[in-house]
Each structure stands twice: as structure tokens, then as C-alpha cells.
Amino acid sequence: MLAWLAENLGTIIVSLILIAVVTSVIVKMVKDKKSGKGSCGCGCEHCAMHGKCHK
């Protein structure tokens, strides 16, 4: 078991970093969506469809 961990340590570390990055992006997107921000990051007040997509 320890030999397998030693052989794959680089892959495990990179995978954990990628999982952390993806998780933080998803959490930020959910927080932005709940606060009414759009995915572009500039809000919806100047969008022509701002009254149609958020109810």
C-alpha cells in the first residue's frame, strides 16, 4: 500500500489541488447566483433581459 502511494503521490496531489479549485469555483458561482450576480461578474442591471431571467 505504501509503495502504491509513493508511486502515485504526484498524481494524488495534483488531483486534490484540482478538486479544491473546482470546488471553490462552484461555491463562488452558487454564492454569486444567490446574491443576484450574473455569471459574467458585472450584474444584470444593464442587461436588456434583466427582468426576465431572475425572478
Summary of the structure (lengths in Angstrom):
residues: 55
radius of gyration: 19.3
end to end distance: 53.0
largest distance: 59.2
contacts: 94
relative contact order: 0.08
helix: 65%
strand: 0%
